Amino acid sequence: MSSCSNAAIKKMVLSTAGKQFLDYALRILSLAEEAKQALHPTKPAGRLRLGAMEATAASRLIHLLPQFRAICPQVELTLHTQPTQQLTDRVQRAALDCALVSLPVTAEGELVCPPDIDAIPVFVEQLMLVSTTGPADSRLAAFPRGCSYRALGEAFFASDARVEIQDVGSYHAMIACIASGGYSGILPQSVIDILTLPDNCQIQPFKQVQTQLIWRRGYMSPALSEMRQLLTSAAPF
C-alpha cells in the first residue's frame, strides 16, 4: 500500500497518495453533511464553511453575516479568508462549501469558471489604483499569488520590466507600503471607504470587477441556499 506521508526534517508532508486520500475524505464528509441537512430541507442547520477574499470579508460580510446569523441561528458558520485561486481550489476539493471570489475574465469579458463549479454574481467592485508617486515608476504592493486583484495589477504593469512586487498580508500593510513611497496598490473602493488613507496618497479609478459566490456543481444545502438568497438580495451593494 502506498504511504500517505513522507518524513521531512521533523515534519510530516503528505505524499501524492496522501493528498488524493485527503481529497476523497473531504468529499465523503461533505456528502455526509449534505445528506444530514437533506433530512430537514426547510430548516437550515448543520455546518456552512464559507470562504471569502479579504476585501469581501472586511467591507461586505461585516454587514451581512449578522443577518445570516439571525435568519439561520442553527447553522454553524465558519469563515476562511484567502485569495481567489486558493479559495476556488478548496471549493473544488470540498474543503469549503462555498466562497466569495473574483474569477478571471477573458479579453472578451467572459467569465473563466472551472467546469465543476457553479457561480453567480453578487457584488460589483470599483477597483482603485492608490499611489503616492505615479504608476509609471511604482512598485506594486499586493496579496500573494492567487489574488485576482494582484493579477490585474501585474498585467497593468507588465510593460515595465523594472516593476517589483511586495507581498503583503493585509490591506493595512498595503497602505503602509504605499505611504512609504514608491509603491502602488489596487484596492476596492468599498475597502478604501473603511480605511484611513495617509494624506500623501492619490487615488484614481482602475477597473470594475465582479465578486461571485461559487460552490461545487451539484451541491446544495438549505444553509447554502439561504446564504445565496441573502447575497443576491443584497446586490448591488
TASUL-V618676 format. One line per field, one symbol per residue. ss: DSSP state (A for helix, B for strand, O for the rest). phi: phi as a letter, one per 20 degrees, with the letter a starting at -180 (. if undefined). A space follows every 10 residues. Layout:
ss=???
phi=???
This chain:
ss=OOOOBBBOOO OBBBOAAAAA AAAAAAAAAA AAAAAAAAOO OOOOOBBBBB BBOAAAAAAA AAAAAAAAAA AOOOBBBBBB BOOAAAAAAA AAOOOOOBBB BOOOBOOOOO BOOOOOBBBB BBBBBBBBBB BOOOAAAOBB BBOOOOOAAA AAAAAAOOOO OOOOBBBOOO AAAAAAAAAO OOBBBBBBAA AAOOOOOOOO OBBBBBBBBB BBBBBBOOOO OAAAAAAAAA AAAAOOO
phi=.ffebcfblm becffgffff ffgfffffff fffffffffc fdcgbmdced dbfgffffdd fgeeffffff fcfeeeecdc dbfgffffgf ffemeceabd ccffcffene fecgfecdbc fccddefced bdddffdeed ebfggoffff gfffffegfd fefdddfcdb ffffffffff nnddbdcfgf fgfdddeffe edcbgdaece ddedbffnea bgffffffff fffeefc
